[in-house]
Amino acid sequence: MFSFSVAAVVFGVVFLAELPDKTALAGLMLGTRYRASYVFAGVAAAFVVHVALAIAAGSVLTLLPHRLVQGIVGVLFLAGAAVLLFKKDDDEEEVKKPADQSFWKVSGAGFMMILVAEFGDLTQIMTANLAARYGDPVSVGIGAVLALWAVAALGILGGRTLMRFVPLKLITKIAACVMIVLAGFSLYEAITG
């Protein structure tokens, strides 16, 4: 059963966590060099695969006892918040330019870049945690995919403009605070059962 509230929470958490990620910057770089729709098609397809893997991992976690899962999820959320708060600023990655600008070359470059860069990334771990926490893979999957697509679209079409108005450090701190709150809820449920 689809839950709009779960999808909205997931959207907000994943959106905030993905904004300061290097893949948004890579999407921006690809979007300035190539047709935006081609880049977005490849990036969007990679994010669907990325979320499907995370949902599968989160669904496996739901097979464990509820209190144990909540404890694991709480600790992972705290770890994710720590990563966001204490990570060093990465330099922009250099993206290889495809030999031609056909749909398949450009979208393929975007797909491979995101698929490799996001594998085991913080947002993938967060999506697995959220799938385990809510036990609603459809709502979590839709919320996560829409959030990742929104960040990709922002990065491809106008990331530099957004970053002029909203400091990256503020976005990172907000995402970390949301993760700390979610960790608190999960750990509370683990303790009180």
C-alpha positions, 0 to 999 in steps of 0.5 A, spaced: 500 500 500 502 506 498 503 511 503 504 519 501 507 521 508 512 515 508 514 517 500 514 525 503 519 523 508 523 519 504 523 524 499 525 530 504 531 526 507 534 523 500 533 530 497 537 533 502 542 528 503 543 528 495 544 535 494 551 536 496 553 530 493 559 530 488 554 526 483 550 532 483 556 536 481 557 531 475 550 531 473 551 539 472 558 538 468 555 533 464 548 538 463 553 544 461 556 539 455 551 535 452 543 535 451 540 535 458 534 530 456 540 525 454 544 526 460 537 526 465 535 519 461 541 516 463 542 519 470 535 517 471 535 510 469 541 509 474 538 512 480 532 507 479 537 501 479 541 504 485 534 505 489 532 498 487 538 495 490 537 499 496 530 497 497 532 490 496 537 490 502 532 494 506 527 489 505 532 483 507 533 487 514 526 487 515 526 479 516 530 480 522 527 482 529 524 489 529 528 491 535 534 489 532 533 492 526 531 499 529 537 499 533 541 497 526 537 503 523 538 508 528 546 507 528 546 507 521 543 514 521 547 516 526 553 514 522 550 517 516 549 524 520 557 523 522 559 522 515 555 529 512 557 533 518 565 531 518 566 530 511 571 534 507 569 538 501 571 533 495 574 537 488 569 536 482 571 530 479 573 530 471 568 527 467 570 523 460 567 526 454 563 521 450 566 521 443 560 523 440 553 526 442 548 521 440 543 519 445 546 512 447 553 515 448 551 521 452 545 517 456 550 511 457 556 516 460 551 519 465 548 512 467 555 509 468 557 515 472 552 515 476 551 507 477 558 507 479 559 513 483 553 512 487 554 504 489 554 504 496 553 511 497 550 515 503 543 515 499 543 508 497 545 506 505 539 511 507 534 508 502 536 501 505 535 504 512 528 507 510 526 501 507 527 497 513 524 502 518 518 503 514 517 496 511 514 499 505 518 498 499 514 502 494 513 508 498 520 508 500 522 507 493 518 512 489 520 517 494 527 516 493 527 515 486 523 522 485 528 525 490 534 523 486 531 525 480 529 532 483 537 533 485 539 530 478 534 535 474 537 541 479 544 539 478 543 538 470 539 544 469 541 549 474 545 547 480 550 553 480 544 558 481 541 554 487 548 554 490 548 561 490 542 562 494 543 556 499 550 555 501 552 547 501 554 547 508 547 549 510 544 544 506 549 538 509 547 540 516 540 540 515 540 533 512 545 531 518 540 534 523 534 530 519 538 524 520 540 525 527 532 525 528 531 519 525 536 515 528 533 518 535 526 515 533 529 508 531 533 508 537 527 509 541 523 504 538 529 499 539 530 500 546 522 501 548 520 495 543 
